[in-house]
């Protein structure tokens, strides 16, 4: 497509959508929850 196929008006606001991937913090929280559940459900010896 050519650039002039779309008409943009500089005075009108526009929306920018940013996507973020899950970081190391989310991974660590998930690992901690998983470890806690593993300890709760581990067989007692």
Backbone torsions as a table, in degrees:
resi	resn	phi	psi	omega
1	UNK	NA	150.1	177.7
2	UNK	-87.4	157.6	-180.0
3	UNK	-66.3	-27.4	-177.3
4	UNK	-86.1	6.5	174.2
5	UNK	-71.0	-25.1	-179.3
6	UNK	-109.4	143.1	179.6
7	UNK	-110.4	116.4	-179.7
8	UNK	-111.1	137.6	176.3
9	UNK	-108.3	122.6	-176.4
10	UNK	-66.2	-21.2	-177.8
11	UNK	-81.6	-19.0	-177.2
12	UNK	-86.2	141.7	177.3
13	UNK	-70.6	155.4	177.6
14	UNK	-134.4	159.8	-175.6
15	UNK	-106.5	132.1	175.6
16	UNK	-112.3	124.3	-179.7
17	UNK	-104.9	121.7	178.2
18	UNK	-112.4	137.1	177.5
19	UNK	-113.0	133.2	178.0
20	UNK	-115.9	138.4	175.1
21	UNK	-83.7	158.0	178.9
22	UNK	-65.2	135.6	-177.3
23	UNK	-92.0	-171.0	-179.2
24	UNK	-68.2	-26.6	178.8
25	UNK	-63.6	-43.2	178.1
26	UNK	-64.2	-38.5	178.5
27	UNK	-63.9	-43.3	-178.7
28	UNK	-67.0	-38.0	177.0
29	UNK	-64.1	-44.4	177.8
30	UNK	-63.1	-40.1	178.8
31	UNK	-65.6	-39.6	179.3
32	UNK	-66.5	-41.7	178.3
33	UNK	-65.0	-42.7	178.3
34	UNK	-62.5	-41.8	178.8
35	UNK	-65.8	-39.9	177.8
36	UNK	-63.3	-43.5	177.9
37	UNK	-65.4	-37.6	178.5
38	UNK	-63.1	-39.5	178.3
39	UNK	-68.7	-35.6	179.9
40	UNK	-67.9	-38.5	-174.1
41	UNK	-99.0	3.6	179.2
42	UNK	-70.4	143.8	178.1
43	UNK	-66.3	140.9	-179.1
44	UNK	-88.1	131.0	-178.9
45	UNK	-116.7	NA	NA
